[in-house]
Amino acid sequence: MVNFNGILVGAAVFLIIGICHPVVIKLEYYYGKKSWWVMCLAGVLFSAASLFVQNTVISTILGAAAFSCFWGIMEIFAQEKRVMRGWFKENPKRHAYYEALRKKAN
């Protein structure tokens, strides 16, 4: 008998990571690194949900989503550095914030 659980979990994790990447970019763009708590809250909620779901595959996917969100916290801070280096577009409405950071760095 063929077991597709591993393929299903792998595909779900691939999609979760693919979703988290642009979410991190948008959070940093619009709200800056102070938005880290959004990813933390999502991670805690996904973690809690994974504890109470009886289906192993769904619980595993929820756990993967939780830790992708936790990883996203670190990425929000790294994203600000990438914006400062010019690798990503700066939000013009937050230009004064970035300028203050640039002056502080020098």
Secondary structure, 3 states (H helix, E strand, C coil): CCCCHHHHHHHHHHHHHHHHHHHHHHHHHHHHHHHHHHHHHHHHHHHHHHHHCCCHHHHHHHHHHHHHHHHHHHHHHHHHHHHHCCCCCCCHHHHHHHHHHHHHHC
